[in-house]
Amino acid sequence: MLKHAELTLRRIESFLANTLRPGLWPVEAPLEAAVYRPEGAPRDYRNTAIRPAEAAGFAYQPVQAGYAWGPIWSDAWYRFVGTVPAEWKGKKIVARLNTGAESIVWDGDNPLQGIDEHHGEILLFEKARGGESVTLTVQATGMNPNVSVHGKPKEPSPTPFTFGYANLAVYDEERIGLYFDVSVALGVLKEQPADSPRYGQLLYALNEVVNLYDADDPGSIPACRQRLAETYAKPACPSAHKISAVGHAHIDTAWLWPLERTQYKCLHTFATATRFMDSYPEYVFVCSQAAQYAWVKQLAPKLYERIREKIQAGQWEVVGSMWVEADCNLSSGESLVRQILHGKNFFKDEFGIETKDLWLPDVFGYAAALPQILKKARIDYFLTQKISWNQINKFPHHTFWWQGIDGTRIFTHFPPADTYNAAVTPKELAYNVRNFRDHGRSDRSLYVYGYGDGGGGPTIEMLENARRLKSVEGMPEVTQEKALEFFRKAEAEARDLPLWVGELYLELHRGTYTTQARNKKGNRKSELLLRDAEFLSAVDPHGL
């Protein structure tokens, strides 16, 4: 028979999942939907005759929810039209969109925000007058869906994507705030010992919230939030582990999609990040690859200027130092030097910033020559997440000195959440603390959150959670701040850090190099040709 506390916990979980979450959007109004399908094969942004600024002139055809489109890599341009109801005057209004694929909301040639399964709403009016006309132009791009069943290839459907809905909705900040209050407090409760005072306090307060809530009385919501705040808003203890949280959207420059779709993912994700920064001034987002900035500069100059503004405001942090997040095993030393030279020069020329870290969360191992290369390039800090993927030997440290073959040392950190796609949940934060292997020598760690590879980066839920988890009894302290601030604090405070000498070898992805011998040969030939070209240019710079 279940104990009373277990029954109460189940009641709270049911309240969150079956009452609060389905009730987040009680007031909606449909938008009229129409679609334009470009003819021909999927197109490269750089060469296509169809450009976002021309979307207003497309011949759109009306469609209803359930409209199926495709194939993969193709675009569907949607136009959503409607009017804000007069009775919504004074309300905060969003559009809730689901095209069935990764999407960008465009204003002419300006990408406003990405829409995807994790980012389903775009803010339209902070305080509506009522009666405003709304027209949204949305480019949906069909990325590769799951095309296998039980590991066996299957023929992909010609129409694998389905338009779901397009609605105007009232963003009820109190109602949505209560949902996040309960969700975070419940998460904190679950990370406490069941026999602790903190567990009992939160369980009792959450149960009272369930009792106070009346779906037919909006006035019950402030009372619920106040009751929960009385117990929930207690600060973390002075000895709590300190976490520096930074938003991130790791985007593989080359992986499961054509290169032009990587460019699309950059526009989609970066537009979302800059837009959310307007509503969350504490939000800090990092991006590491100079090549991706260069694409945005070329394809979406207005977005690039927003990024520049957010860098100056301190909300967008330039990290990484390389042109792309480069492989560190196949590449020659000269290639790695060139990666850093071009990356650092780009950031210096474009933003006046000299980066001080190497940010490589997801490459397949790290050569023992890297510390020397980094120090000679005026790089002081190194970060990766990938070594946590080891199949056999769990790496023994998270904050340590890494020493190369010549004796050079560099301050190194592996985020102990064991992911660069964290979600800012109490469960993950508690694991981050438990998993951290250097408590005796260091009091803080870096936490990298947000959906990557076109997932759009941090979500509203992550940002709301971060606000609530800044300082909560039973949890670590969480500060949203730049990665460079973390590195400087961690290095200054660290005590007698351990030393790792030699290569950082990844016990995973074996065979990924040897199976691509043609690529290896091509890379090496290109390196040699580049060396020869540079030598000849130095000998005869005028080409005589």
Helices and strands as residue ranges (DSSP letters): H 4-15, I 16-20, E 28-30, E 32-36, G 52-57, E 61-62, E 68-69, E 75-83, G 86-88, E 93-98, E 102-107, E 110-115, E 121-125, E 133-141, E 148-149, E 152-153, E 161-162, E 165-170, H 173-190, H 197-212, H 220-232, E 242-247, H 259-279, E 285-287, H 290-299, H 301-313, E 316-318, H 333-351, E 357-359, H 370-376, E 381-383, G 386-389, E 399-403, E 409-413, H 426-435, E 444-449, H 460-468, E 477-480, H 483-493, E 499-501, G 514-516, H 517-539
